[in-house]
Amino acid sequence: QAPDIPPPLLPLMGDRADALTEFDWEDVEDVSGVTYTLQIATSEDFAPASIVLVKEGLTSSEYTITEDEKLPSRSEEEPYYWRVKAVDGAGNESGWTGVGQFYMGFSLPPWTVHLWWGLGVLGAGLGFYWLGKRRAYYY
């Protein structure tokens, strides 16, 4: 009989993750022992070409990306997806967890674009005012 599907815990759906991200899921119990398979992909359907990391035979219900496995930054619009499954000692596999989603790297909130535009317009206005006063002084 296949083990239960391990419920995912971290990273939370849509979270910004660090380069050395920690993945965590609930333990699954089986008398024959349990290992886990973790997959990370750039596509929600986990097409073979989109899978960027596979870790099989994990004996713990958590995994932290190593320095050698660091993933490139991706925005909220192009997130990474992750899933995990349990495998018991007899080779029976659970189904995959629901697909988790996270992104890595620096991302500004949308309102900061408006802030920078406003500061740019204000700076340009003050610059033209200063130049106008300076030019008027000489005439």
N, C-alpha and C positions, 0 to 999 in steps of 0.2 A: 504494500500500500504506500502510495506517495506521501511524503511529509506535507504539512501545512505550508501555505504560502507565507513567507516572512513579511510582516507589515513594515514598510519603510518608515524611518524616523528622521534622518538628516541626510543631506540638506533639505530644508523645507521647500515646498513647491515655489518656484520663482525667486528664491533667495540668491543674493550675490554671495559667491563662495570665494575663499582664499585659494591661492595657487596650490597649497598643500591641503586640499579639502578632505574633511573626514566624512565618510559615509557610515551610516548606522541604521540598523534594522533590528527588529525584535528577534530574540532567540526562537528557534524551533527545536522541539524535543523529539527524539526518537531513540529507542533502545539500541538500535544498531549504529548510532552516531550520525552526525549531520555535518556536511560541509556546504559551502555556499559558492555560487557563481555570480559575480558582479560584472555588469556590462555598462559602458558609457559610450554614447553615440552622439552624433551631430544631427541625426534625423529621428523623429518620433517613432518611425516604423522600424527602426534598427536594421535598416538595409545593410548587408555585409560591408559595402564600401563606406558606410557612415560610422561604423564602430571604431572608436579610437582607443579603447582599453577594455581588455577582458581579463579578469582575475578568477581563476578556477581553483577549487580545493581550499578555499578559505575556511579555517577552523573556528574563527571568531565571527561574531555578528557585527563586526565593524571593520572598516578599512580606511587607511589614510594614504592619499596619493604621495608617492615618494618624490624626492628631488628629480630623479631621472624620468619620472612619468608626468611631470608638470604639463598641464594642458594650456594651449594658447588662450589668450583672452577672447571672450565672445560677449556680445551685447545681449540685452534683454530680448531684442528682436530675433537673435540667432542663438538661442540657448543650447546647452548640452542637456541630454536626457540620460537617465540612469534607471536601471532595474536590477533586481536580484532574485535568485531562486535558490531553493534548498535541495540538496541531494542526500539521500540517506545512505547508510552503509551497504545496502543491497543494490544501489544504483538507481533507485526510484527517484524521479525528479518532480518537484512541485511545479505548479505553474509560475510564471513570472509575476512579480509584484506589479501594481499599477505603475505607470511610467512617471518618474519624478523629473522635474525640470529645474535647472539652475544655470546661472551665468557667472563668468569670471571676468575680473578686470574692473577698470574704472568706468563708472557710468554716472553721468550727471542727471539730476531730475529735470524734466522738461521745462520747468519754470526758469531754470538758470539761463536758458537761451534768451528769454525775454529780458532778464536782468542784464546780460552782457550787451544786448542791443540798446537798452536804455542808458547804460553807462557810456556806451560809445557815442550815442547821440548827445548826451549831456556833455561829454568831453569835447566833442566837435563844436558844440554851441559855445562853451566857455572859451575854446581856442579862438573861434571867430570873433567873439566879443573882445577878448584881450587884444587880438590883432587890430580890430576896428578902433579901439581906444588908443592904441599905440600909434596907429596911422593918423588919427585925428589930432593927436598931440603935436605932430610935426607940421601940420598945415595951419 
